[in-house]
Amino acid sequence: MVMYGPTGTRVKVGTTSRDAVKGVKSGLDNSIVLSSLVIYLVGYL
């Protein structure tokens, strides 16, 4: 997403998109950990 305006606004948008990507990546990692924990629990049951 390109925003037309002061440089500060553009930098802010770039930082926000980077944080969003980081959040998605961490969310995927968390879901992988949760699914592996569920697999372990099912294995024990």
C-alpha contacts under 8 A as a table, 3 or more apart, distances in Angstrom:
res1	aa1	res2	aa2	distance
2	V	10	R	7.72
3	M	9	T	7.50
3	M	10	R	6.12
3	M	13	V	7.58
4	Y	10	R	7.37
5	G	9	T	6.33
5	G	10	R	6.97
6	P	9	T	5.43
6	P	10	R	6.71
7	T	10	R	5.12
7	T	11	V	6.17
8	G	11	V	5.14
8	G	12	K	6.09
9	T	12	K	4.99
9	T	13	V	6.23
10	R	13	V	5.15
10	R	14	G	6.28
11	V	14	G	5.10
11	V	15	T	6.18
12	K	15	T	5.17
12	K	16	T	6.13
13	V	16	T	5.06
13	V	17	S	6.22
14	G	17	S	5.25
14	G	18	R	6.22
15	T	18	R	5.07
15	T	19	D	6.15
16	T	19	D	5.07
16	T	20	A	6.14
17	S	20	A	4.94
17	S	21	V	6.24
18	R	21	V	5.11
18	R	22	K	6.23
19	D	22	K	4.97
19	D	23	G	6.06
20	A	23	G	4.97
20	A	24	V	6.22
21	V	24	V	5.11
21	V	25	K	6.21
22	K	25	K	5.08
22	K	26	S	6.12
23	G	26	S	5.15
23	G	27	G	5.97
24	V	27	G	4.95
24	V	28	L	6.19
25	K	28	L	5.12
25	K	29	D	6.30
26	S	29	D	4.99
26	S	30	N	6.12
27	G	30	N	5.04
27	G	31	S	6.20
28	L	31	S	5.12
28	L	32	I	6.17
29	D	32	I	5.08
29	D	33	V	6.25
30	N	33	V	5.09
30	N	34	L	6.13
31	S	34	L	4.97
31	S	35	S	6.02
32	I	35	S	5.17
32	I	36	S	6.15
33	V	36	S	5.16
33	V	37	L	6.16
34	L	37	L	5.05
34	L	38	V	6.23
35	S	38	V	5.01
35	S	39	I	6.20
36	S	39	I	4.99
36	S	40	Y	6.22
37	L	40	Y	5.06
37	L	41	L	6.20
38	V	41	L	5.03
38	V	42	V	6.12
39	I	42	V	5.13
39	I	43	G	6.09
40	Y	43	G	4.99
40	Y	44	Y	6.28
41	L	44	Y	5.12
41	L	45	L	6.25
42	V	45	L	5.01
